[in-house]
Amino acid sequence: MRTGQVTTLMVILSLVMLSFLAGCSRNRPARKPPIHLNPNMDNQEKYKAQSESKFFADGSTMRIPVDGTVARGELFDDPIYNTGKLPNGKFVKKVPVEVDYDLIKRGQERFNIFCAPCHSRLGDGQGLLIKKGYIPPPTFHQDRIRQITDGEMFGIISNGVRNMPSYSSQVPVEDRWAIITFLRALQRSHNADLSDIPADQREALEKAENDSKEQESKVEGEAVK
């Protein structure tokens, strides 16, 4: 056997032995951590909530806010607006903001996102999640719900009730009041009467209704003949 052939055979045998040895070492813990060529911020220097700190003297990672300071977005200088309650602890009867068309439309948008999945866009408690087996909520159009004050409704959205969770983290204060204004409009639309219609439009509606009744009477009379 020639020298070149021997060398080639030795190289092949060496590679086979290395592959065999590599296979035997699988599932064994490495003594050194693997090399992470592109970290991509996968591992960051940080503290987790409630973890121990070696930097602060008290050993606590989470710090108590400095006295007299307020975090951005947490200045609740209007208790009625932020809680829906009066100083005596009772709920406010009406929303403590000026109601206009834009506010109601904003409420409708937020209602369709956060409320409709359970309550449906009609507020009848037959949303998509109910059809999937979720416990149905009560309809907004029953007398008990219609008589709830706006402040109490604000509290329910903020804190949750029974199977309904709190939405304070998803829906900011201004949007909670907006949702309530739309909800009241929705309730009104399902329980409206003739007195809710402006006088100038009411006359036209009454005339159209009378004309419709006269037309029906003529049709019935001709059918009898």
Secondary structure per residue as TSV (DSSP state, phi and psi in degrees):
chain	resnum	aa	ss	phi	psi
A	1	M	-	360.0	133.2
A	2	R	-	-72.2	159.9
A	3	T	H	-62.7	-40.5
A	4	G	H	-63.1	-37.6
A	5	Q	H	-69.6	-37.2
A	6	V	H	-63.9	-43.1
A	7	T	H	-61.8	-44.1
A	8	T	H	-62.5	-42.2
A	9	L	H	-63.9	-38.9
A	10	M	H	-65.9	-38.7
A	11	V	H	-63.8	-43.3
A	12	I	H	-63.8	-44.6
A	13	L	H	-62.9	-36.0
A	14	S	H	-65.8	-42.3
A	15	L	H	-64.7	-38.9
A	16	V	H	-63.5	-43.3
A	17	M	H	-65.4	-39.1
A	18	L	H	-65.3	-40.7
A	19	S	H	-63.7	-39.6
A	20	F	H	-64.6	-45.3
A	21	L	H	-64.9	-37.6
A	22	A	H	-64.9	-38.1
A	23	G	H	-67.0	-33.5
A	24	C	H	-70.3	-20.5
A	25	S	T	-92.6	4.9
A	26	R	T	-67.5	153.1
A	27	N	T	62.9	16.9
A	28	R	-	-104.2	136.3
A	29	P	-	-63.4	136.6
A	30	A	-	-81.9	147.2
A	31	R	S	-75.9	-24.9
A	32	K	S	-118.9	144.8
A	33	P	-	-66.0	150.2
A	34	P	-	-65.1	153.3
A	35	I	-	-79.1	122.9
A	36	H	-	-101.3	97.1
A	37	L	S	-66.8	-36.0
A	38	N	-	-129.2	88.4
A	39	P	-	-59.0	-38.0
A	40	N	T	54.8	30.0
A	41	M	T	61.7	27.5
A	42	D	S	-67.3	-36.4
A	43	N	S	-117.4	116.4
A	44	Q	-	-121.4	148.8
A	45	E	-	-76.9	113.1
A	46	K	-	-159.6	165.4
A	47	Y	-	-108.8	139.5
A	48	K	-	-95.2	156.1
A	49	A	T	-56.9	138.3
A	50	Q	T	67.9	9.6
A	51	S	-	-83.7	165.1
A	52	E	B	-81.7	145.1
A	53	S	-	-120.4	134.3
A	54	K	S	-95.5	-0.5
A	55	F	S	-88.9	-45.7
A	56	F	S	-85.4	149.2
A	57	A	T	-64.3	-33.9
A	58	D	T	-84.1	-1.9
A	59	G	-	75.0	9.5
A	60	S	B	-102.9	131.9
A	61	T	S	-74.5	-44.4
A	62	M	S	-78.6	130.4
A	63	R	-	-106.6	148.0
A	64	I	-	-77.9	132.0
A	65	P	-	-57.1	148.1
A	66	V	-	-66.5	136.9
A	67	D	T	-56.3	135.7
A	68	G	T	84.4	3.0
A	69	T	-	-106.8	153.2
A	70	V	-	-130.5	131.1
A	71	A	-	-67.3	150.4
A	72	R	T	-57.6	130.0
A	73	G	T	83.3	3.6
A	74	E	-	-119.7	23.8
A	75	L	-	-87.2	95.9
A	76	F	-	-95.6	74.5
A	77	D	-	-85.5	-3.8
A	78	D	-	-124.1	92.2
A	79	P	H	-59.1	-37.7
A	80	I	H	-64.4	-44.8
A	81	Y	H	-66.8	-37.2
A	82	N	H	-89.5	-14.5
A	83	T	H	-123.0	-21.6
A	84	G	S	78.4	13.5
A	85	K	B	-122.2	149.2
A	86	L	-	-81.3	167.6
A	87	P	T	-57.4	-26.6
A	88	N	T	-83.7	2.3
A	89	G	S	93.2	-7.5
A	90	K	-	-83.0	153.8
A	91	F	B	-75.1	144.3
A	92	V	-	-70.1	146.7
A	93	K	S	-79.2	-37.6
A	94	K	S	-124.4	158.2
A	95	V	-	-59.6	134.5
A	96	P	S	-84.6	34.6
A	97	V	S	-136.5	160.2
A	98	E	-	-74.7	127.9
A	99	V	-	-95.5	126.1
A	100	D	-	-139.7	-179.7
A	101	Y	H	-61.9	-41.9
A	102	D	H	-63.1	-38.4
A	103	L	H	-65.7	-42.7
A	104	I	H	-64.8	-41.2
A	105	K	H	-64.9	-39.6
A	106	R	H	-61.9	-41.7
A	107	G	H	-62.7	-39.4
A	108	Q	H	-62.8	-42.4
A	109	E	H	-62.2	-47.4
A	110	R	H	-67.6	-36.9
A	111	F	I	-61.0	-45.1
A	112	N	I	-65.3	-27.0
A	113	I	I	-82.9	-50.9
A	114	F	I	-97.9	-27.4
A	115	C	I	-103.6	-38.3
A	116	A	H	-60.2	-32.4
A	117	P	H	-54.1	-31.5
A	118	C	H	-103.3	-47.5
A	119	H	H	-84.7	-13.3
A	120	S	-	71.4	161.1
A	121	R	T	-69.5	-16.4
A	122	L	T	-89.7	-12.0
A	123	G	S	76.6	20.0
A	124	D	S	-93.8	5.2
A	125	G	S	78.1	18.5
A	126	Q	-	-122.2	51.7
A	127	G	-	-74.5	-179.2
A	128	L	H	-61.7	-39.8
A	129	L	H	-66.0	-30.1
A	130	I	H	-67.0	-37.8
A	131	K	H	-68.7	-17.1
A	132	K	T	-93.3	3.4
A	133	G	T	109.2	1.4
A	134	Y	-	-72.8	150.7
A	135	I	-	-63.6	125.8
A	136	P	-	-71.9	136.9
A	137	P	-	-81.6	166.8
A	138	P	-	-71.4	154.7
A	139	T	-	-69.5	144.5
A	140	F	T	-72.6	-10.0
A	141	H	T	-99.1	7.2
A	142	Q	S	-83.0	155.8
A	143	D	H	-59.1	-39.1
A	144	R	H	-60.3	-43.3
A	145	I	H	-73.0	-36.3
A	146	R	H	-65.8	-26.4
A	147	Q	T	-89.4	-6.3
A	148	I	S	-66.2	135.8
A	149	T	-	-70.0	160.1
A	150	D	H	-62.8	-35.5
A	151	G	H	-65.4	-40.7
A	152	E	H	-67.1	-38.1
A	153	M	H	-63.0	-38.9
A	154	F	H	-61.6	-41.6
A	155	G	H	-64.8	-36.9
A	156	I	H	-65.6	-43.3
A	157	I	H	-64.1	-38.4
A	158	S	H	-73.0	-41.3
A	159	N	H	-111.2	-14.0
A	160	G	-	82.7	168.2
A	161	V	B	-159.1	132.1
A	162	R	T	49.9	-118.2
A	163	N	T	-78.8	-10.8
A	164	M	B	-86.5	124.5
A	165	P	-	-78.8	170.5
A	166	S	-	-71.7	141.3
A	167	Y	-	-114.5	19.4
A	168	S	T	-65.4	-29.5
A	169	S	T	-81.5	-24.5
A	170	Q	T	-94.8	-33.1
A	171	V	S	-116.0	113.2
A	172	P	-	-66.2	166.6
A	173	V	H	-56.0	-46.9
A	174	E	H	-63.5	-32.9
A	175	D	H	-76.1	-27.0
A	176	R	H	-64.8	-43.4
A	177	W	H	-67.1	-35.7
A	178	A	H	-63.8	-42.1
A	179	I	H	-61.0	-40.2
A	180	I	H	-65.3	-39.7
A	181	T	H	-64.4	-38.9
A	182	F	H	-68.4	-39.3
A	183	L	H	-60.7	-40.5
A	184	R	H	-65.1	-39.2
A	185	A	H	-65.0	-38.5
A	186	L	H	-65.3	-42.6
A	187	Q	H	-63.8	-40.3
A	188	R	H	-64.2	-37.4
A	189	S	H	-66.7	-24.8
A	190	H	H	-94.1	-5.9
A	191	N	S	-135.6	32.5
A	192	A	-	-82.2	155.7
A	193	D	-	-132.7	-177.3
A	194	L	G	-62.8	-29.3
A	195	S	G	-69.5	-17.7
A	196	D	G	-76.4	-13.7
A	197	I	S	-89.2	133.8
A	198	P	-	-54.5	148.1
A	199	A	H	-57.5	-42.3
A	200	D	H	-66.1	-32.5
A	201	Q	H	-84.1	-25.0
A	202	R	H	-65.6	-39.4
A	203	E	H	-63.0	-42.9
A	204	A	H	-65.4	-37.5
A	205	L	H	-68.1	-41.7
A	206	E	H	-64.5	-39.1
A	207	K	H	-63.9	-42.8
A	208	A	H	-64.4	-36.8
A	209	E	H	-67.4	-42.5
A	210	N	H	-65.2	-40.1
A	211	D	H	-62.7	-38.0
A	212	S	H	-65.5	-40.8
A	213	K	H	-66.3	-40.0
A	214	E	H	-63.5	-39.9
A	215	Q	H	-64.7	-39.8
A	216	E	H	-65.5	-37.7
A	217	S	H	-64.9	-40.6
A	218	K	H	-64.5	-40.8
A	219	V	H	-65.3	-42.2
A	220	E	H	-65.1	-38.5
A	221	G	H	-64.4	-42.2
A	222	E	H	-67.3	-32.9
A	223	A	H	-68.5	-34.9
A	224	V	H	-67.6	-39.3
A	225	K	-	-63.7	360.0
